[in-house]
């Protein structure tokens, strides 16, 4: 992954050094397991515990063998001498590769889980802060009815928590080891050693495996990351819309020395949220590749391996970065409540059309007839918008002048129908359901 989109703690997990250290840890644990079975003498085990790999020697051997893992093994065995014959006893490469990958995924999962929890807490605080901050709700990008910004954020909290649940489930599925030999029969290494090694590493044990851990597990993990990324994109895109000049209700953070354009000094662009939206597209691409990795030939081929070297570390790294970035956005979010109020009323009361419709129905007017009565007046008000924001309650004024309306609703009754308290009376219920 590009350093620009990496955070140090996640990059360390996917480094070549950490991967090789994890492989060595697994090989030594297998030797411990063989010692428990009485196969490796205790004095030999003591020597094996001093085993180390040599990066330079690994690179030299790989030039000859064109096999990364054999190069790793030979560099250890050469250093150990005679005792080196016990390294990798009864194993196949994938025993160590897949179990090592599970260890890295467990570590990466801990970082992702913590970052997601941190983001949720930030959004929770914002939702509570803006619980009763009125704004217009929009459907199809068009003004609909009043709502609150806090309710919008409570919706995000609920979705992020679902992502949290999915991530936990995906990690349970993917943090699975296997030490079962060349085609998964345990013919060359008993199940007891597999169980011992996985227990020491804090991993689950694949109940049955081929030469590899099955890739539906990894596809579940990657698609879960992509789905969380899509949720972040949805939220970032909403902030982008609300930051548009014509809306100007919500703004991502912008530092005093920050510059938005090389040409236009006035520019303040939602570039952090745009970055999140772009990276979410990359994550979804990784999800497709992970699904294609599920179907391998017989007990295993290697077509998944090259792709996984990219998609698993990069997907983990990208989502970790995106969570961190969006947490920064939400922590420094600037909300213009006055502009929200201005925008709420910029259509001259059109946002109250449904409530007026319902009031007419309560008076006994047929629904379709009531709809037409309100709609024809609403269309008159819409025609005024070409001159800019509509001043006052133009819809109420139009309705008051409509004799067909007047026989059912007085002007005072119509005016009462514009009370915005009506639209937030159940906000507390929604927040209680989300646990806020």
C-alpha positions as CSV (number, residue, x, y, z in Angstrom):
1,X,0.0,0.0,0.0
2,X,1.1,3.5,-0.7
3,X,2.6,5.2,2.4
4,X,0.2,8.0,1.9
5,X,-2.7,5.7,2.8
6,X,-1.0,3.7,5.5
7,X,-0.8,4.2,9.3
8,X,2.4,2.8,10.9
9,X,0.8,0.3,13.2
10,X,-1.1,-1.4,10.4
11,X,1.9,-1.3,8.0
12,X,4.0,-3.0,10.7
13,X,1.6,-6.0,10.7
14,X,1.9,-6.5,7.0
15,X,5.7,-5.9,6.8
16,X,7.9,-8.6,5.3
17,X,9.8,-8.8,8.6
18,X,6.7,-9.4,10.7
19,X,5.5,-12.1,8.2
20,X,8.8,-13.9,8.4
21,X,8.8,-13.6,12.2
22,X,5.4,-15.1,12.3
23,X,6.4,-18.0,10.1
24,X,9.3,-18.7,12.4
25,X,7.1,-18.6,15.4
26,X,4.8,-21.2,13.8
27,X,7.7,-23.5,12.8
28,X,9.0,-23.4,16.4
29,X,5.6,-24.1,17.8
30,X,5.3,-27.2,15.6
31,X,8.6,-28.4,16.9
32,X,7.3,-27.9,20.4
33,X,4.3,-30.0,19.4
34,X,6.5,-32.7,18.1
35,X,8.5,-32.6,21.3
36,X,5.3,-33.2,23.2
37,X,4.7,-36.2,21.0
38,X,8.2,-37.5,21.9
39,X,9.5,-37.1,18.4
40,X,12.0,-34.3,19.0
41,X,14.4,-34.8,22.0
42,X,14.4,-32.1,24.6
43,X,18.1,-31.2,24.1
44,X,17.5,-30.9,20.3
45,X,14.5,-28.7,21.0
46,X,16.6,-26.3,23.1
47,X,18.9,-25.9,20.1
48,X,15.9,-25.4,17.7
49,X,14.6,-22.6,19.9
50,X,17.6,-20.6,18.9
51,X,16.7,-20.8,15.2
52,X,16.8,-17.6,13.1
53,X,16.3,-16.9,9.5
54,X,18.7,-14.8,7.4
55,X,17.1,-12.3,5.0
56,X,20.2,-12.0,2.7
57,X,20.6,-15.7,2.5
58,X,16.8,-16.1,1.8
59,X,17.2,-13.7,-1.2
60,X,20.2,-15.6,-2.5
61,X,18.4,-19.0,-2.3
62,X,15.2,-17.6,-3.9
63,X,17.2,-16.6,-6.9
64,X,18.0,-20.3,-7.3
65,X,14.7,-22.0,-6.2
66,X,12.1,-19.4,-7.2
67,X,10.3,-20.4,-4.1
68,X,9.9,-17.9,-1.3
69,X,9.1,-20.3,1.5
70,X,11.8,-22.9,0.7
71,X,14.3,-20.0,0.8
72,X,13.0,-19.2,4.3
73,X,13.3,-22.8,5.4
74,X,16.8,-23.4,4.0
75,X,18.2,-20.2,5.6
76,X,17.0,-21.6,9.0
77,X,18.2,-25.1,8.4
78,X,21.7,-24.0,7.3
79,X,22.0,-22.0,10.5
80,X,20.9,-24.9,12.8
81,X,22.9,-27.6,11.2
82,X,22.0,-31.2,12.0
83,X,19.0,-30.1,14.2
84,X,17.6,-28.3,11.2
85,X,16.1,-31.6,9.9
86,X,13.3,-31.2,12.4
87,X,12.2,-27.8,11.0
88,X,9.0,-28.1,8.9
89,X,8.7,-31.8,9.8
90,X,5.5,-33.2,8.3
91,X,4.3,-29.8,7.1
92,X,3.5,-28.3,3.7
93,X,4.2,-24.6,3.0
94,X,0.5,-23.6,3.3
95,X,0.4,-24.9,6.8
96,X,2.6,-22.1,7.8
97,X,1.5,-19.6,5.2
98,X,-2.2,-19.8,6.0
99,X,-1.7,-20.1,9.7
100,X,0.6,-17.1,9.6
101,X,-1.9,-15.1,7.5
102,X,-4.5,-15.9,10.2
103,X,-2.2,-14.4,12.8
104,X,-1.7,-11.3,10.8
105,X,-5.5,-11.0,10.2
106,X,-6.1,-11.4,13.9
107,X,-3.7,-8.5,14.6
108,X,-5.1,-6.4,11.8
109,X,-8.6,-7.1,13.0
110,X,-7.8,-5.8,16.4
111,X,-6.7,-2.5,14.9
112,X,-9.8,-2.3,12.7
113,X,-12.1,-3.1,15.5
114,X,-10.6,-0.4,17.7
115,X,-10.7,2.2,15.0
116,X,-14.3,1.4,14.2
117,X,-15.2,1.6,17.9
118,X,-13.4,5.0,18.1
119,X,-15.3,6.3,15.1
120,X,-18.7,5.1,16.5
121,X,-18.0,7.0,19.7
122,X,-17.2,10.2,17.8
123,X,-20.4,9.9,15.8
124,X,-22.4,9.1,18.9
125,X,-21.2,12.4,20.5
126,X,-22.1,14.4,17.4
127,X,-25.6,12.7,17.2
128,X,-26.3,13.7,20.8
129,X,-25.0,17.2,20.3
130,X,-27.2,17.9,17.2
131,X,-30.2,15.8,18.4
132,X,-32.6,18.7,18.0
133,X,-30.8,20.7,15.4
134,X,-33.5,21.3,12.7
135,X,-32.7,20.9,9.0
136,X,-34.6,19.9,5.9
137,X,-34.7,16.3,4.9
138,X,-34.1,15.6,1.2
139,X,-35.2,12.8,-1.0
140,X,-34.0,12.6,-4.6
141,X,-31.9,15.7,-3.7
142,X,-35.2,17.7,-3.3
143,X,-36.5,19.3,-0.1
144,X,-38.9,16.9,1.6
145,X,-39.8,17.6,5.3
146,X,-38.1,18.8,8.5
147,X,-35.9,16.5,10.4
148,X,-32.8,17.0,12.7
149,X,-29.1,16.6,11.9
150,X,-28.8,14.5,15.0
151,X,-31.3,12.0,13.6
152,X,-29.2,11.7,10.4
153,X,-26.2,10.9,12.6
154,X,-28.1,8.4,14.8
155,X,-28.8,6.6,11.6
156,X,-25.1,6.5,10.9
157,X,-24.4,5.1,14.4
158,X,-26.8,2.3,13.8
159,X,-25.2,1.4,10.5
160,X,-21.7,1.6,11.9
161,X,-22.7,-0.7,14.7
162,X,-23.9,-3.2,12.1
163,X,-20.5,-3.0,10.5
164,X,-19.0,-3.7,13.9
165,X,-21.0,-6.8,14.3
166,X,-20.2,-8.0,10.7
167,X,-16.5,-7.4,11.3
168,X,-16.5,-9.4,14.5
169,X,-18.2,-12.3,12.7
170,X,-15.8,-12.1,9.7
171,X,-12.8,-12.1,12.0
172,X,-14.1,-15.2,13.8
173,X,-14.4,-16.9,10.4
174,X,-11.0,-15.9,9.0
175,X,-8.7,-16.2,12.1
176,X,-8.4,-20.0,11.6
177,X,-5.2,-22.0,11.4
178,X,-4.5,-25.4,9.8
179,X,-1.5,-27.7,10.3
180,X,-2.8,-30.7,8.4
181,X,-0.2,-31.5,5.8
182,X,0.0,-31.6,2.0
183,X,-3.7,-32.3,1.3
184,X,-5.3,-31.9,4.7
185,X,-5.3,-35.5,5.8
186,X,-3.0,-35.1,8.8
187,X,-1.1,-38.2,7.5
188,X,2.2,-36.6,8.2
189,X,1.4,-34.6,11.2
190,X,-1.2,-35.5,13.9
191,X,-4.2,-33.3,14.7
192,X,-2.9,-32.8,18.2
193,X,-0.1,-30.7,17.0
194,X,-2.5,-28.6,14.9
195,X,-4.6,-28.0,18.0
196,X,-1.6,-27.1,20.1
197,X,-0.2,-24.6,17.6
198,X,-3.5,-22.9,17.0
199,X,-4.2,-22.6,20.7
200,X,-0.8,-21.0,21.3
201,X,-1.5,-18.5,18.6
202,X,-5.0,-17.7,19.8
203,X,-6.6,-19.1,16.6
204,X,-9.5,-21.4,15.8
205,X,-8.8,-24.7,14.1
206,X,-10.1,-25.5,10.7
207,X,-12.4,-28.5,11.3
208,X,-11.4,-29.9,8.0
209,X,-9.0,-28.5,5.3
210,X,-7.4,-29.3,2.1
211,X,-3.9,-28.1,1.5
212,X,-5.2,-24.6,2.4
213,X,-7.8,-22.9,4.6
214,X,-10.8,-22.4,2.3
215,X,-11.0,-19.0,0.7
216,X,-14.7,-18.4,1.4
217,X,-13.5,-17.3,4.8
218,X,-11.2,-14.7,3.3
219,X,-13.8,-13.5,0.9
220,X,-16.2,-13.0,3.8
221,X,-13.6,-10.9,5.5
222,X,-12.7,-8.7,2.5
223,X,-16.4,-8.2,1.5
224,X,-17.1,-7.1,5.0
225,X,-14.3,-4.5,4.8
226,X,-15.7,-3.4,1.5
227,X,-19.2,-3.0,3.0
228,X,-17.9,-1.0,5.9
229,X,-16.0,1.1,3.3
230,X,-19.2,1.6,1.4
231,X,-20.9,2.9,4.6
232,X,-18.1,5.3,5.1
233,X,-18.5,6.5,1.5
234,X,-22.2,7.0,2.0
235,X,-21.5,9.2,5.0
236,X,-18.7,11.1,3.4
237,X,-20.8,11.7,0.3
238,X,-23.5,13.2,2.5
239,X,-21.0,15.6,4.0
240,X,-19.8,16.5,0.5
241,X,-23.4,17.3,-0.6
242,X,-24.1,19.3,2.5
243,X,-20.9,21.3,1.9
244,X,-21.9,22.4,-1.6
245,X,-22.0,26.2,-2.0
246,X,-25.8,26.1,-2.6
247,X,-26.3,24.2,0.7
248,X,-23.4,25.2,3.0
249,X,-24.8,23.4,6.1
250,X,-21.9,21.1,7.1
251,X,-18.2,21.4,6.5
252,X,-15.3,19.0,7.0
253,X,-12.4,20.5,9.0
254,X,-10.2,23.1,7.2
255,X,-7.0,24.3,8.9
256,X,-5.9,28.0,9.0
257,X,-2.9,27.3,6.7
258,X,-4.8,24.9,4.4
259,X,-5.2,25.7,0.8
260,X,-8.0,24.3,-1.4
261,X,-6.9,25.3,-4.9
262,X,-3.7,26.3,-6.6
263,X,-5.6,28.9,-8.6
264,X,-8.6,30.0,-6.5
265,X,-7.8,31.3,-3.0
266,X,-11.5,31.2,-1.9
267,X,-11.8,27.4,-2.4
268,X,-12.7,25.2,0.5
269,X,-13.2,21.7,-0.9
270,X,-14.4,18.5,0.9
271,X,-11.2,16.7,-0.1
272,X,-11.0,14.4,2.9
273,X,-14.5,13.1,2.2
274,X,-13.8,12.8,-1.5
275,X,-10.7,10.8,-0.7
276,X,-12.8,8.4,1.4
277,X,-15.2,8.0,-1.5
278,X,-12.4,7.2,-3.9
279,X,-10.8,4.6,-1.7
280,X,-14.1,2.9,-1.1
281,X,-14.1,2.1,-4.8
282,X,-10.8,0.4,-4.5
283,X,-12.1,-1.7,-1.5
284,X,-15.0,-2.9,-3.6
285,X,-12.6,-4.0,-6.3
286,X,-10.7,-6.1,-3.8
287,X,-14.0,-7.7,-2.8
288,X,-14.6,-9.0,-6.4
289,X,-11.1,-10.5,-6.4
290,X,-11.6,-12.2,-3.1
291,X,-14.8,-13.8,-4.4
292,X,-12.9,-15.1,-7.5
293,X,-10.3,-16.6,-5.2
294,X,-12.8,-19.1,-3.7
295,X,-12.9,-21.5,-6.6
296,X,-9.5,-23.2,-6.8
297,X,-8.5,-26.4,-8.5
298,X,-9.0,-29.6,-6.5
299,X,-7.2,-29.4,-3.1
300,X,-5.4,-26.2,-4.0
301,X,-3.8,-24.2,-6.8
302,X,-1.8,-21.0,-6.4
303,X,-3.9,-18.6,-8.4
304,X,-5.2,-17.0,-5.2
305,X,-1.8,-16.4,-3.7
306,X,-0.5,-13.5,-5.9
307,X,-3.8,-11.7,-5.6
308,X,-3.9,-12.1,-1.8
309,X,-0.5,-10.6,-1.4
310,X,-2.2,-7.4,-2.6
311,X,-5.8,-7.4,-1.6
312,X,-5.6,-8.7,2.0
313,X,-2.9,-6.3,3.3
314,X,-4.1,-3.4,1.2
315,X,-7.8,-3.9,2.1
316,X,-6.9,-3.9,5.8
317,X,-4.6,-1.0,5.5
318,X,-7.1,1.1,3.4
319,X,-10.0,0.6,5.7
320,X,-7.9,1.3,8.8
321,X,-6.8,4.6,7.1
322,X,-10.4,5.5,6.1
323,X,-11.7,4.9,9.6
324,X,-9.0,7.1,11.0
325,X,-9.6,9.8,8.4
326,X,-13.4,9.8,8.8
327,X,-12.9,10.0,12.6
328,X,-10.9,13.2,12.0
329,X,-13.7,14.6,9.8
330,X,-16.4,13.9,12.3
331,X,-14.3,15.2,15.2
332,X,-13.7,18.5,13.5
333,X,-17.1,18.7,11.7
334,X,-18.4,22.3,11.4
335,X,-22.2,22.6,11.4
336,X,-24.0,25.8,10.5
337,X,-27.3,25.5,12.3
338,X,-28.4,29.0,11.1
339,X,-27.9,28.0,7.5
340,X,-29.9,24.9,8.1
341,X,-32.8,27.0,9.3
342,X,-32.5,29.3,6.3
343,X,-32.5,26.4,3.9
344,X,-35.4,24.8,5.8
345,X,-37.6,27.7,4.9
346,X,-36.2,28.6,1.5
347,X,-39.2,27.0,-0.4
348,X,-41.8,29.2,1.2
349,X,-43.4,26.4,3.3
350,X,-43.5,23.6,0.6
351,X,-42.0,21.3,3.2
352,X,-45.4,21.3,5.1
353,X,-47.4,20.1,2.2
354,X,-48.0,16.5,3.5
355,X,-49.2,17.8,6.9
356,X,-51.7,20.1,5.1
357,X,-52.7,17.1,2.9
358,X,-53.4,15.1,6.1
359,X,-55.3,17.9,7.7
360,X,-57.6,18.1,4.7
361,X,-58.2,14.3,4.8
362,X,-59.1,14.6,8.5
363,X,-61.7,17.2,7.5
364,X,-63.3,14.6,5.2
365,X,-61.8,15.5,1.9
366,X,-61.0,12.6,-0.5
367,X,-57.3,11.9,-0.5
368,X,-56.8,12.4,-4.3
369,X,-58.9,15.6,-4.2
370,X,-56.9,16.9,-1.2
371,X,-53.7,16.0,-3.0
372,X,-54.6,18.0,-6.1
373,X,-55.7,21.0,-4.0
374,X,-52.4,21.2,-2.3
375,X,-50.4,20.3,-5.4
376,X,-51.8,23.1,-7.5
377,X,-50.9,25.7,-4.9
378,X,-47.5,24.1,-4.4
379,X,-46.8,24.4,-8.1
380,X,-47.5,28.1,-8.0
381,X,-45.0,28.5,-5.2
382,X,-42.4,26.4,-7.1
383,X,-42.7,28.8,-10.0
384,X,-41.6,31.6,-7.7
385,X,-38.2,29.9,-6.9
386,X,-36.5,31.0,-10.1
387,X,-36.1,34.4,-8.5
388,X,-34.2,32.9,-5.6
389,X,-35.2,31.8,-2.1
390,X,-38.9,32.4,-1.4
391,X,-39.7,34.9,1.3
392,X,-42.2,34.1,4.0
393,X,-44.8,31.2,4.0
394,X,-45.8,31.5,0.4
395,X,-47.6,28.2,0.4
396,X,-49.8,29.2,3.3
397,X,-50.6,32.5,1.6
398,X,-51.6,30.7,-1.6
399,X,-53.7,28.2,0.3
400,X,-55.5,31.0,2.2
401,X,-56.5,32.5,-1.1
402,X,-57.8,29.3,-2.4
403,X,-61.6,29.1,-1.9
404,X,-61.6,25.3,-2.2
405,X,-59.2,25.1,0.7
406,X,-60.8,27.8,2.8
407,X,-64.1,25.9,3.2
408,X,-62.1,23.2,5.1
409,X,-59.1,25.0,6.8
410,X,-58.9,28.6,8.0
411,X,-55.7,30.7,7.7
412,X,-55.0,30.3,11.4
413,X,-55.4,26.5,11.1
414,X,-53.1,26.5,8.1
415,X,-50.5,28.5,10.0
416,X,-50.6,26.1,12.9
417,X,-49.7,23.3,10.5
418,X,-46.2,24.9,10.0
419,X,-45.1,24.2,13.6
420,X,-41.9,22.2,13.2
421,X,-42.3,20.6,16.7
422,X,-44.7,18.2,14.9
423,X,-41.8,16.7,13.0
424,X,-39.4,16.0,16.0
425,X,-41.9,14.6,18.5
426,X,-40.5,11.1,18.2
427,X,-36.8,11.9,17.9
428,X,-36.4,10.7,21.5
429,X,-37.9,7.4,20.6
430,X,-35.5,6.9,17.7
431,X,-32.5,7.8,19.9
432,X,-33.7,5.4,22.6
433,X,-34.0,2.6,20.1
434,X,-30.4,3.2,19.1
435,X,-29.4,3.4,22.8
436,X,-28.4,7.1,22.7
